Amino acid sequence: MARAVVTIFGAAVLATAACGATVEMRPGGAAYAPTITTIVEMPPVIDWTGPSAQERMQRLAGDSLIEVTGGRAVLADELPGTSDSNVQMALRVLGEDAANALTFSVSVGLGRRLVEGANPLHSFHDPKRFIVDYFARVEVRHVGAPDIIGITEAVETGPINESETRQGKGEKWSAATAVDEALDAAVRTFAPRIYTERRPTLIVEVPVIAAGDLARKLEALQRIYPELSVAQTQALAESRERFLVVEPGHLAKLGVAAGDLLGVPGGETRASRAALARAVARGGKPLVAVVRGGQRYILGL
């Protein structure tokens, strides 16, 4: 009975906070919530396969987490492993406080169903069509403790043949929208101190392992960022820089704009889009090189 009351309470909190998602707050969640200053993304689990499918979802979830925390996130790419000791070690190295951090474990399920379609001609039977339901779930844990302290869930429906690249037309893939809703609810409920109204933020990042080879850069960008245009992909692949600004979002405070190529002076390969976002969230101005209009500038001095 107590569990049911907690679940209802969580859902009631969410009803005023995030339309379309549900929340279950377990013991401990309410106590930790006011103190949380960092969210750690664990590698997502998805219910489908395909070339680089998990890698793309991990990137989408990471971008979403940067947006909704204002940059106060550590991404799965930055973790040396998935164990609790790995997470705590990464937080120490990055200068984050594990005592005030949560891990978010995202999973996305997939369901297909047949629905009646609309037919303006009443003399014909309504056509049937397949649609896809994406079920996004976020399990919330305090770093250093194995127990789940909260769960958020969201569902989004899309067409059976929906393409991830529709994002390039100003629309989001339904799976990504479901993840956004579940993460919104999780941050708002379990880390309200860092909840941030979303500003579209897309900083394309070349993986360090591919940074020194043109062919590998092209392959990595096409694999992880299918929504990029050919021109955007080529511009970053042919540059010596590791980042392309598509939507500056929270990083606009650095003075960067859409279309800028970014690098870190001195060849600092550990830099990541998440590291830049965390620095900005703390009020800092990290040193970055900006290539704009064929000219190279240094910002952050």
Backbone hydrogen bonds, N-H to C=O, Kabsch-Sander energy under -0.5 kcal/mol:
donor,donor_aa,acceptor,acceptor_aa,energy
5,V,1,M,-1.9
6,V,2,A,-2.3
7,T,3,R,-2.3
8,I,4,A,-2.5
9,F,5,V,-2.6
10,G,6,V,-2.3
11,A,7,T,-2.3
12,A,8,I,-2.4
13,V,9,F,-2.2
14,L,10,G,-1.9
15,A,11,A,-1.8
16,T,12,A,-0.7
16,T,13,V,-0.8
17,A,14,L,-2.0
18,A,14,L,-2.9
21,A,18,A,-1.4
22,T,153,E,-2.5
24,E,151,I,-3.1
25,M,6,V,-0.6
26,R,24,E,-0.6
26,R,149,I,-2.2
29,G,26,R,-2.2
32,Y,28,G,-2.0
33,A,29,G,-1.9
35,T,32,Y,-2.1
36,I,32,Y,-0.8
36,I,33,A,-0.9
37,T,100,N,-2.9
38,T,100,N,-1.3
39,I,72,R,-1.6
40,V,102,L,-2.9
41,E,39,I,-0.5
41,E,74,V,-3.1
42,M,40,V,-0.6
42,M,104,F,-2.4
45,V,106,V,-2.1
47,D,108,V,-1.7
53,A,50,G,-1.9
56,R,52,S,-2.4
57,M,53,A,-2.1
58,Q,54,Q,-2.3
59,R,55,E,-1.8
60,L,56,R,-2.6
61,A,57,M,-2.7
62,G,58,Q,-2.0
63,D,59,R,-2.6
64,S,60,L,-2.3
65,L,61,A,-2.2
66,I,62,G,-2.1
67,E,63,D,-2.0
68,V,64,S,-2.3
69,T,65,L,-1.5
70,G,66,I,-0.7
70,G,67,E,-0.7
71,G,66,I,-1.4
72,R,69,T,-0.7
73,A,71,G,-1.7
74,V,39,I,-2.7
78,E,75,L,-1.8
79,L,76,A,-1.6
87,V,83,S,-2.2
88,Q,84,D,-2.5
89,M,85,S,-2.3
90,A,86,N,-2.5
91,L,87,V,-2.3
92,R,88,Q,-2.0
93,V,89,M,-2.4
94,L,90,A,-2.2
95,G,92,R,-1.1
96,E,91,L,-3.1
98,A,96,E,-0.7
100,N,97,D,-1.4
101,A,98,A,-1.5
102,L,38,T,-1.9
103,T,141,R,-2.8
104,F,40,V,-2.9
105,S,103,T,-0.5
105,S,139,E,-2.5
106,V,104,F,-0.7
107,S,137,R,-2.4
108,V,45,V,-2.4
109,G,135,F,-2.9
111,G,133,D,-2.4
113,R,131,I,-2.1
115,V,129,R,-2.8
117,G,127,P,-4.1
122,H,120,P,-0.9
124,F,121,L,-1.9
129,R,115,V,-2.4
131,I,113,R,-2.4
132,V,158,G,-3.2
133,D,111,G,-3.3
134,Y,132,V,-0.5
134,Y,156,E,-3.1
135,F,109,G,-1.9
135,F,133,D,-0.5
136,A,134,Y,-0.7
136,A,154,A,-2.8
137,R,107,S,-2.7
138,V,152,T,-2.7
139,E,105,S,-2.5
140,V,138,V,-0.5
140,V,150,G,-2.9
141,R,103,T,-2.0
142,H,147,D,-0.5
143,V,101,A,-2.0
145,A,142,H,-2.3
149,I,140,V,-3.0
150,G,140,V,-1.0
151,I,24,E,-2.3
152,T,138,V,-1.9
153,E,22,T,-2.1
154,A,136,A,-2.4
155,V,20,G,-0.6
156,E,134,Y,-2.0
158,G,132,V,-2.6
160,I,130,F,-1.0
162,E,159,P,-1.5
166,R,163,S,-1.4
167,Q,164,E,-1.4
168,G,165,T,-1.7
169,K,166,R,-1.9
170,G,167,Q,-1.9
171,E,166,R,-1.4
177,T,173,W,-2.0
178,A,174,S,-2.3
179,V,175,A,-2.0
180,D,176,A,-2.5
181,E,177,T,-2.3
182,A,178,A,-2.2
183,L,179,V,-2.7
184,D,180,D,-2.8
185,A,181,E,-2.1
186,A,182,A,-2.0
187,V,183,L,-2.9
188,R,184,D,-2.6
189,T,185,A,-2.0
190,F,186,A,-2.8
191,A,187,V,-2.0
193,R,33,A,-0.6
194,I,191,A,-1.7
195,Y,191,A,-0.6
196,T,68,V,-2.3
202,L,247,E,-2.6
204,V,202,L,-0.7
204,V,244,L,-2.6
206,V,242,R,-2.7
210,A,207,P,-1.6
211,A,207,P,-0.7
211,A,208,V,-1.1
213,D,210,A,-1.4
217,K,213,D,-2.5
218,L,214,L,-2.5
219,E,215,A,-2.2
220,A,216,R,-2.5
221,L,217,K,-2.6
222,Q,218,L,-2.4
223,R,219,E,-1.8
224,I,220,A,-2.6
225,Y,221,L,-2.4
228,L,225,Y,-1.7
233,T,229,S,-2.4
234,Q,230,V,-2.5
235,A,231,A,-2.3
236,L,232,Q,-1.9
237,A,233,T,-2.5
238,E,234,Q,-2.5
239,S,236,L,-0.9
242,R,262,L,-1.0
243,F,262,L,-2.0
244,L,204,V,-1.7
245,V,260,D,-3.0
246,V,202,L,-2.6
246,V,244,L,-0.7
247,E,202,L,-1.6
251,L,248,P,-2.3
252,A,249,G,-1.6
253,K,250,H,-1.1
254,L,251,L,-2.0
255,G,252,A,-1.9
256,V,251,L,-0.7
259,G,245,V,-3.8
260,D,257,A,-2.1
261,L,291,V,-1.9
262,L,243,F,-2.7
263,G,289,A,-2.1
267,G,264,V,-1.3
268,E,264,V,-0.7
269,T,267,G,-1.1
271,A,268,E,-0.8
276,L,272,S,-2.2
277,A,273,R,-2.2
278,R,274,A,-2.6
279,A,275,A,-2.1
280,V,276,L,-2.1
281,A,277,A,-2.4
282,R,278,R,-1.6
283,G,280,V,-1.8
284,G,279,A,-2.5
288,V,299,L,-2.1
289,A,263,G,-3.3
290,V,297,Y,-3.0
291,V,261,L,-2.7
292,R,290,V,-0.6
292,R,295,Q,-2.8
295,Q,292,R,-1.8
297,Y,290,V,-3.1
299,L,288,V,-3.2
299,L,297,Y,-0.5
